[in-house]
């Protein structure tokens, strides 16, 4: 008895290559393991051999659920990948009485390039830190300017100046965004420079925090040798909008400590508002402007040098996840404190401490004065060389220490 050759061994509806079909693996109905049969993927034009056909970070099954195109990273062609729209971004919706940002997370529609139909594509809403589901003001920079005559009675309504007059020009540029920084250039141009000379209003760079303003000023002179004519002044203010929060990986504080010698203020680069700048005074200031791991760093004397950062709601360590990380270079065997946080309330009875005892990384936690070393031995930090030290607590309350990227100790919730 002769049996015919069995076709479509996996029963997915596609013939294998031996039988002239397109099934990438006739022994599996779902070759790439994404939950979609090879036949279904072939019908949708996705690749049955690739878990994520377009490489946008969403697997083909998720794209099927969303209705997005599994062969295009950006289904609606708005400049954001499908995954970026589904994942969303941080949005500042208000400020508390202390000026601290109140944040939430928003998402856009990967099938609609302008989710809220306000004329701003979702790409710009993301770039500006706006809510893509609420109509937003497209004007992210504000500019107010005025020109006054000096030394003469000024009539702002006649639009006429005389030869030899000097005009005082003042302009204020404002960043109107809640969570983005504006880095740009302002300039003033005359349509006829030989008649109305604006060269004394020099182009000026600006870096503006959210809702921060910068005032620019100078003088404009009128030629004494010109016939009467119409002349215009053109103001140009352009800016690159940047998300420092995203660049800092949404850190609550990021001190680069790159300030020059004799610094007493150290800038927070996390993009948080208000910024969590560090400060010191007098003999407690560490030596700044010394060589660091990258660029400048600071050197603490091990006796009484320290930096102070004012408390913030962002430092409410609670019981959730947190990461404390820094580059350190220890040069002696004494105990060196890396971080000492103490609550302002309850008489300061809650505090967290990270230090290096001799060469041993330690973590201590006290609640209502009760507690102790959570991690008494978090690994060895060698002397006289740079090391990256990190202390991590996950959302379940488990602690892990890392030295140079390698986990050294893991401790269950305490």
C-alpha positions as CSV (number, residue, x, y, z in Angstrom):
1,X,0.0,0.0,0.0
2,X,1.3,3.4,-0.9
3,X,0.5,6.5,1.2
4,X,0.6,9.9,-0.4
5,X,3.1,12.5,0.9
6,X,1.5,14.5,3.7
7,X,1.3,18.2,3.0
8,X,1.0,21.1,5.4
9,X,2.4,19.1,8.3
10,X,1.6,21.8,10.9
11,X,-1.9,22.4,9.7
12,X,-1.6,26.1,9.4
13,X,-3.0,26.3,5.9
14,X,0.4,27.0,4.2
15,X,2.3,24.5,2.2
16,X,6.0,24.0,3.0
17,X,8.8,25.0,0.6
18,X,9.2,21.3,-0.5
19,X,5.6,21.4,-1.8
20,X,6.0,24.8,-3.5
21,X,4.5,26.8,-0.6
22,X,5.7,29.7,1.5
23,X,5.6,28.2,5.0
24,X,9.0,29.1,6.6
25,X,8.7,26.1,8.9
26,X,6.1,23.4,8.1
27,X,6.6,21.8,11.5
28,X,5.2,24.8,13.4
29,X,1.9,26.6,12.8
30,X,3.4,29.8,14.3
31,X,7.0,29.9,13.3
32,X,8.0,33.1,15.1
33,X,6.0,32.4,18.3
34,X,4.1,35.6,18.2
35,X,0.7,34.0,18.6
36,X,-0.4,34.5,15.0
37,X,-0.5,31.6,12.5
38,X,1.8,31.6,9.6
39,X,-1.2,31.8,7.2
40,X,-2.7,34.7,9.0
41,X,0.6,36.6,8.9
42,X,1.0,35.9,5.2
43,X,-2.5,37.3,4.6
44,X,-1.6,40.5,6.6
45,X,1.8,40.8,4.8
46,X,3.7,40.5,8.1
47,X,6.7,38.2,8.2
48,X,5.7,34.8,9.8
49,X,9.4,34.2,10.6
50,X,9.8,37.5,12.6
51,X,8.2,38.2,15.9
52,X,8.2,42.0,15.1
53,X,8.1,42.3,11.4
54,X,8.7,46.1,11.2
55,X,11.1,46.3,14.2
56,X,9.2,49.1,15.9
57,X,9.1,47.3,19.3
58,X,5.5,46.1,19.0
59,X,5.1,42.4,18.2
60,X,2.9,41.5,15.3
61,X,0.1,40.2,17.6
62,X,0.0,43.5,19.4
63,X,-0.1,45.4,16.1
64,X,-3.1,43.2,15.1
65,X,-4.9,44.1,18.3
66,X,-4.2,47.8,17.8
67,X,-5.1,47.8,14.1
68,X,-1.6,49.2,13.2
69,X,0.4,48.1,10.1
70,X,2.9,45.4,11.2
71,X,5.0,46.3,8.1
72,X,5.4,50.0,9.0
73,X,7.1,51.4,12.1
74,X,5.0,54.5,11.9
75,X,1.5,53.6,10.7
76,X,0.1,57.1,10.6
77,X,3.3,58.8,9.3
78,X,3.4,61.4,12.1
79,X,7.0,61.0,13.0
80,X,6.5,58.8,16.0
81,X,6.8,55.1,15.9
82,X,3.8,53.0,16.8
83,X,5.5,51.9,20.0
84,X,6.3,55.5,20.9
85,X,2.7,56.4,20.6
86,X,1.5,53.4,22.5
87,X,4.1,53.9,25.3
88,X,3.4,57.6,25.5
89,X,5.3,60.3,27.4
90,X,5.4,62.3,30.6
91,X,3.1,65.2,30.8
92,X,3.1,68.0,33.4
93,X,-0.5,69.0,34.1
94,X,0.0,71.5,36.9
95,X,2.4,72.8,39.6
96,X,1.8,72.6,43.4
97,X,2.1,75.5,45.8
98,X,5.9,74.9,46.0
99,X,6.4,75.1,42.3
100,X,6.9,71.3,41.9
101,X,5.7,69.7,38.7
102,X,2.7,67.5,39.0
103,X,3.1,64.7,36.4
104,X,1.1,62.0,34.7
105,X,1.5,59.9,31.6
106,X,-0.3,60.4,28.2
107,X,-0.5,58.4,25.0
108,X,-1.5,59.2,21.4
109,X,-3.3,57.3,18.8
110,X,-0.9,55.4,16.4
111,X,-3.7,55.5,13.8
112,X,-4.2,59.3,13.8
113,X,-1.3,61.7,13.1
114,X,-3.2,64.4,15.1
115,X,-5.1,62.6,17.9
116,X,-6.9,65.7,19.2
117,X,-7.3,67.5,15.8
118,X,-5.8,70.7,17.2
119,X,-3.5,71.3,14.2
120,X,-0.4,70.1,16.1
121,X,0.7,66.6,14.9
122,X,1.4,64.1,17.7
123,X,5.1,64.4,17.0
124,X,5.1,68.0,18.0
125,X,2.9,67.3,21.0
126,X,5.5,64.8,22.1
127,X,8.4,67.2,21.4
128,X,6.7,70.0,23.3
129,X,5.5,67.8,26.2
130,X,1.8,68.5,25.5
131,X,-1.2,66.3,26.0
132,X,-2.1,64.8,22.5
133,X,-5.7,64.3,23.6
134,X,-6.3,67.9,24.6
135,X,-6.3,71.0,22.3
136,X,-3.0,72.9,22.9
137,X,-1.6,76.3,22.1
138,X,0.9,75.9,19.2
139,X,2.8,79.0,20.3
140,X,5.6,77.7,22.5
141,X,7.6,80.9,22.6
142,X,6.3,84.3,23.7
143,X,7.8,87.5,22.4
144,X,7.0,91.0,23.6
145,X,9.0,94.0,22.4
146,X,8.9,97.8,22.5
147,X,10.8,100.7,21.0
148,X,11.1,104.1,22.6
149,X,12.8,107.3,21.5
150,X,15.4,108.6,23.8
151,X,16.0,112.3,24.4
152,X,12.9,113.4,22.6
153,X,9.1,113.3,23.3
154,X,8.0,110.0,22.0
155,X,4.7,109.5,20.2
156,X,4.3,105.7,19.8
157,X,1.5,106.1,17.4
158,X,3.0,108.3,14.6
159,X,5.5,105.6,13.4
160,X,7.9,108.5,12.5
161,X,11.5,109.1,13.6
162,X,14.0,111.8,12.6
163,X,17.5,111.5,11.4
164,X,20.0,111.3,14.2
165,X,17.4,109.8,16.7
166,X,18.3,107.0,19.0
167,X,15.8,104.3,19.8
168,X,15.8,102.1,22.8
169,X,14.8,98.5,22.0
170,X,13.7,96.0,24.6
171,X,12.3,92.5,24.0
172,X,11.3,89.7,26.4
173,X,11.3,86.1,25.2
174,X,9.3,83.5,27.3
175,X,9.3,79.8,27.2
176,X,5.6,79.0,27.5
177,X,6.0,75.2,28.0
178,X,5.5,73.4,31.3
179,X,8.2,70.7,31.0
180,X,10.5,71.5,28.1
181,X,13.6,73.7,27.9
182,X,14.1,76.2,25.1
183,X,17.7,76.7,23.8
184,X,17.9,79.3,21.0
185,X,19.0,82.5,19.4
186,X,17.3,85.9,19.2
187,X,18.2,88.5,16.6
188,X,16.9,91.9,15.4
189,X,17.3,92.8,11.7
190,X,16.7,96.1,9.8
191,X,15.3,96.1,6.3
192,X,17.6,99.0,5.4
193,X,20.6,98.9,7.8
194,X,22.2,102.1,6.3
195,X,19.1,104.0,7.4
196,X,18.1,102.2,10.6
197,X,21.1,100.6,12.2
198,X,20.3,97.7,14.6
199,X,23.8,96.3,14.9
200,X,24.0,97.4,18.5
201,X,21.3,94.9,19.4
202,X,23.6,91.9,19.2
203,X,22.2,88.4,18.5
204,X,21.8,86.7,21.9
205,X,21.7,83.1,22.9
206,X,19.2,82.0,25.5
207,X,18.5,78.8,27.5
208,X,15.1,79.1,29.2
209,X,13.6,76.8,31.8
210,X,9.9,76.2,31.5
211,X,8.0,79.5,31.9
212,X,11.3,81.4,32.3
213,X,11.9,84.7,30.5
214,X,14.9,86.5,29.1
215,X,15.1,90.2,28.4
216,X,17.3,91.5,25.6
217,X,18.0,95.2,24.9
218,X,20.1,97.6,22.9
219,X,19.9,100.8,20.9
220,X,18.9,101.4,17.3
221,X,20.2,104.6,15.5
222,X,18.7,106.6,12.7
223,X,21.0,107.9,9.9
224,X,21.2,111.6,9.5
225,X,21.9,111.4,5.7
226,X,18.9,109.5,4.5
227,X,15.8,110.6,2.7
228,X,12.4,109.8,4.2
229,X,11.4,106.2,3.6
230,X,9.7,103.2,5.2
231,X,12.0,100.9,7.2
232,X,11.0,97.9,9.2
233,X,12.6,95.9,12.1
234,X,12.2,92.1,12.1
235,X,12.5,90.2,15.3
236,X,13.5,86.5,15.0
237,X,13.5,84.1,18.0
238,X,14.0,80.5,17.2
239,X,14.7,77.7,19.7
240,X,15.5,74.0,20.0
241,X,13.0,72.5,22.4
242,X,14.6,69.8,24.5
243,X,13.4,67.4,27.2
244,X,16.0,67.3,29.9
245,X,13.9,64.9,31.9
246,X,14.1,62.3,29.2
247,X,17.8,62.9,28.7
248,X,18.4,62.3,32.4
249,X,16.2,59.1,32.1
250,X,13.6,60.8,34.3
251,X,15.9,61.2,37.3
252,X,14.7,63.2,40.2
253,X,18.2,64.7,40.5
254,X,21.3,64.6,38.3
255,X,24.4,66.4,39.6
256,X,27.2,66.3,37.1
257,X,29.5,68.2,39.5
258,X,31.4,69.7,36.5
259,X,31.5,73.2,37.9
260,X,34.8,75.1,37.9
261,X,37.1,75.8,40.8
262,X,35.7,77.4,44.0
263,X,32.1,76.6,43.1
264,X,29.4,76.9,45.9
265,X,26.4,76.0,43.7
266,X,26.1,72.8,41.7
267,X,23.4,72.6,39.0
268,X,20.8,69.8,38.7
269,X,20.6,68.6,35.1
270,X,17.6,66.3,35.6
271,X,15.1,68.8,34.2
272,X,13.0,68.6,37.3
273,X,11.3,71.8,38.5
274,X,12.2,73.4,40.8
275,X,15.7,72.2,40.1
276,X,17.3,70.2,42.9
277,X,20.6,72.2,42.9
278,X,23.2,71.4,45.5
279,X,25.1,74.0,47.5
280,X,27.8,74.4,50.1
281,X,29.4,77.2,52.1
282,X,32.8,78.1,53.5
283,X,35.1,75.2,54.7
284,X,32.4,72.6,54.0
285,X,32.7,73.0,50.3
286,X,34.5,70.2,48.4
287,X,37.2,71.1,46.0
288,X,35.6,71.6,42.6
289,X,37.2,71.8,39.1
290,X,39.4,68.7,39.8
291,X,39.7,65.9,37.2
292,X,36.7,63.5,37.4
293,X,35.8,60.3,35.6
294,X,34.6,62.4,32.7
295,X,35.6,66.1,32.6
296,X,35.5,67.9,35.9
297,X,34.6,66.4,39.3
298,X,34.7,67.4,43.0
299,X,37.0,66.1,45.8
300,X,35.7,65.7,49.4
301,X,38.3,65.9,52.1
302,X,36.7,63.1,54.2
303,X,36.4,65.4,57.2
304,X,33.7,68.0,56.9
305,X,33.0,68.5,53.2
306,X,29.5,68.0,52.0
307,X,26.8,69.3,49.6
308,X,23.2,70.1,50.7
309,X,20.1,69.6,48.6
310,X,16.8,70.9,49.8
311,X,14.1,68.3,50.3
312,X,11.5,67.8,47.6
313,X,8.4,65.6,47.0
314,X,10.5,63.8,44.4
315,X,12.7,62.5,47.3
316,X,9.8,60.7,48.9
317,X,11.5,57.4,48.8
318,X,8.5,55.6,50.4
319,X,8.4,51.9,49.6
320,X,8.5,52.0,45.9
321,X,11.4,51.6,43.4
322,X,14.5,53.9,43.5
323,X,18.0,54.0,42.2
324,X,20.9,55.9,43.6
325,X,24.0,55.9,41.4
326,X,27.3,57.8,41.2
327,X,30.9,57.6,40.1
328,X,33.4,57.4,43.1
329,X,37.1,57.2,43.6
330,X,38.0,56.5,47.2
331,X,41.6,57.2,48.3
332,X,41.7,56.0,51.9
333,X,40.3,53.4,54.3
334,X,38.1,55.8,56.4
335,X,34.3,55.6,56.2
336,X,33.0,57.9,53.5
337,X,29.3,58.9,53.2
338,X,27.9,59.0,49.7
339,X,24.3,60.0,50.5
340,X,22.5,60.9,53.7
341,X,18.9,61.7,53.3
342,X,16.8,62.6,56.4
343,X,13.0,63.4,56.4
344,X,12.1,66.9,57.6
345,X,9.0,65.7,59.4
346,X,8.7,63.5,62.5
347,X,11.9,65.1,63.9
348,X,13.9,63.6,61.1
349,X,13.3,60.1,62.3
350,X,13.3,58.5,58.8
351,X,16.6,58.4,56.9
352,X,18.5,56.6,54.3
353,X,22.3,56.3,54.3
354,X,24.7,55.0,51.7
355,X,28.4,54.8,52.6
356,X,31.7,53.0,52.0
357,X,33.2,51.6,55.2
358,X,36.9,51.0,54.3
359,X,36.2,49.4,50.9
360,X,32.7,47.9,51.7
361,X,29.6,49.4,50.2
362,X,26.8,49.6,52.8
363,X,23.1,50.7,52.8
364,X,21.2,51.7,55.9
365,X,17.5,52.5,56.3
366,X,15.7,53.8,59.5
367,X,11.9,54.3,59.9
368,X,10.8,56.1,63.1
369,X,14.4,55.7,64.4
370,X,14.1,51.9,64.0
371,X,16.2,50.0,61.5
372,X,19.8,49.5,60.6
373,X,21.9,48.3,57.8
374,X,19.8,46.9,55.0
375,X,22.9,45.8,53.2
376,X,25.9,45.5,55.5
377,X,28.2,44.2,52.7
378,X,27.2,45.4,49.2
379,X,30.5,44.6,47.6
380,X,34.1,45.9,47.5
381,X,34.9,49.3,46.1
382,X,38.6,49.3,45.3
383,X,40.8,52.2,46.3
384,X,42.5,54.8,44.0
385,X,40.4,54.0,40.9
386,X,37.0,55.1,39.6
387,X,34.0,52.8,40.2
388,X,30.4,53.2,39.3
389,X,28.3,52.4,42.4
390,X,24.5,51.9,42.3
391,X,21.9,51.0,44.9
392,X,18.6,49.8,43.6
393,X,15.3,49.0,45.3
394,X,12.7,47.4,43.0
395,X,8.9,48.0,43.3
396,X,8.6,45.0,45.6
397,X,11.1,46.4,48.1
398,X,14.0,44.2,47.2
399,X,17.5,45.8,47.4
400,X,20.4,45.2,45.1
401,X,23.9,46.8,44.9
402,X,25.9,47.1,41.7
403,X,29.5,47.9,41.4
404,X,30.7,48.7,37.8
405,X,27.5,47.3,36.4
406,X,27.7,43.9,38.2
407,X,25.2,42.9,40.9
408,X,27.0,42.3,44.2
409,X,24.3,41.6,46.7
410,X,20.5,41.1,46.5
411,X,18.4,41.3,49.6
412,X,14.7,40.5,49.9
413,X,12.2,43.1,51.0
414,X,12.8,44.5,54.4
